[in-house]
Amino acid sequence: MSEEKLGILGGSPVNSEPWPETNTIGDEEKKAVLAVLDSGLLSGFRAVPGEDFWGGPQVRELEAEWSAYFGASHSVSFNSLTSGLFAAIGAVRIGPGDEVIVSPYTMAASVTCVVAYGGIPVFADLEPESYCLDPASIEEQITPRTKAIVIVHLFGYPADMDSIMEIATRHHLTVIEDCAQAPAGEYRGRYVGTIGHIGGFSLNRHKTIQAGEGGVMITEDSDLALRMQLIRNHGEVVVESFGLEDVANTFGGNTRMTEMEAAVAREQLKKLDGLNSARIGLAAYLDRRLSEVPGIEPQRLQHVNDKHVYYLYAMHYDENVVGLPRDLFVEAVRAEGVELRQAYVRPIYLEPMFQQKRAFSKGNFPFISEFHNAKGAYDKGICPVTEAAYERELIFGNFARWPLTKGHMDQIINSFQKVIANRNVLLAAKAV
Ligand SMILES: Cc1ncc(COP(=O)(O)O)c(C=O)c1O
């Protein structure tokens, strides 16, 4: 097999069949949505105090079931996790000039939620094994202005929460966990999202469980829960009836989940354990088989009680050992019919908003204003581990997912081995 001509050079690929898509929607979700449609009550919210303020029956059931699953005191649903993160930052009372430590390697909403309230995102670097924030780097970024940390459990891998919470407690910081990619992932036997002060989950269509769109925030703190509920539902007109003295950041929008989405999410939550088990099983098989491929290493868990839930299957790529530049390797593997990808996202601070320090229509607020001067804070080079992952060291795929099988995992390994066995032919062909 490995001596055969590479797909990229016109040979037959390892795999010529498209892999099956993941579709977790079944009869249960269809029945649940039809029942909502039959009821005529497609959304249950009104911006008035009283029962309607908390959402329709499906939304409230979902929140109760979410709390029961995660062992949380409060769940607050939203139309997306982006909205939930914005509400969380608002609830923590972040304001102009406040610093929030964030990850540079994540979906943008885990950072822009800070900017929305005039706060300053301060980027800490990643821990090279997990691609989650490195506690030592977090500590280096703390100043008297630091108010909170947004942790991302990237790809489904749990961040080092004990160290992070120890730092946060010492410096009186609030910790928000972005668990979009790690629903029911565990750190030392505890669900991620339940360790910090607020945890957030996404139900967008790419996630392990989905409702089309949607997000759920969990917390033990009833004040934070109420403030998130106010922000999702025009809090400005009801704050008095809740007796809130500090009304800062309680003005809201309409970021509510619909009843159809909640009905789908309730059914999906029942499937989460099974879908995660399938991911973990495939990842364990891939981990074992990757030992046959020098230069490509799977992510290794730091502790037996940690649970990676493999939203994405990430690997460390060592160009010197593999003998091919990463982009050429990925291109050649893709030509073998395997959906490998490189890098993930550009480090967020390299995006134009940070490079130009331009978020709003006038001036450089919040980055440079009477409240703060973040000059130089977003220069290239500030997070070397992140930049190395982005530029050279990270490859990944949406591999470890139902309904893929060990046969598909074998195709990944076969394609890696075939490309590596033919690397000199490939390099020579590319040189002409
Ligand atoms: C790490 C992370 N945070 C936040 C989000 C935002 O979630 P949503 O699409 O529900 O707004 C995503 C979604 O891709 C994500 O992956």
The ligand as an SDF file (V2000), in Angstrom:
LIG
                    3D

 16 16  0  0  0  0  0  0  0  0999 V2000
  -14.7980   27.5550   21.8990 C   0  0  0  0  0  0  0  0  0  0  0  0
  -16.0780   28.1810   21.4200 C   0  0  0  0  0  0  0  0  0  0  0  0
  -16.5970   29.2100   22.1000 N   0  0  0  0  0  0  0  0  0  0  0  0
  -17.7480   29.7950   21.7310 C   0  0  0  0  0  0  0  0  0  0  0  0
  -18.4400   29.3810   20.6190 C   0  0  0  0  0  0  0  0  0  0  0  0
  -19.6810   30.0940   20.2330 C   0  0  0  0  0  0  0  0  0  0  0  0
  -20.7880   29.2490   20.2290 O   0  0  0  0  0  0  0  0  0  0  0  0
  -22.1100   29.6400   19.4270 P   0  0  0  0  0  0  0  0  0  0  0  0
  -21.9060   29.2760   17.9980 O   0  0  0  0  0  0  0  0  0  0  0  0
  -23.1800   28.8070   20.0960 O   0  0  0  0  0  0  0  0  0  0  0  0
  -22.3630   31.0810   19.6230 O   0  0  0  0  0  0  0  0  0  0  0  0
  -17.9350   28.3140   19.8590 C   0  0  0  0  0  0  0  0  0  0  0  0
  -18.6280   27.8590   18.6450 C   0  0  0  0  0  0  0  0  0  0  0  0
  -18.0590   27.5090   17.6460 O   0  0  0  0  0  0  0  0  0  0  0  0
  -16.7200   27.7050   20.2660 C   0  0  0  0  0  0  0  0  0  0  0  0
  -16.1860   26.6710   19.5890 O   0  0  0  0  0  0  0  0  0  0  0  0
  1  2  1  0
  2  3  1  0
  2 15  2  0
  3  4  2  0
  4  5  1  0
  5  6  1  0
  5 12  2  0
  6  7  1  0
  7  8  1  0
  8  9  2  0
  8 10  1  0
  8 11  1  0
 12 13  1  0
 12 15  1  0
 13 14  2  0
 15 16  1  0
M  END
$$$$
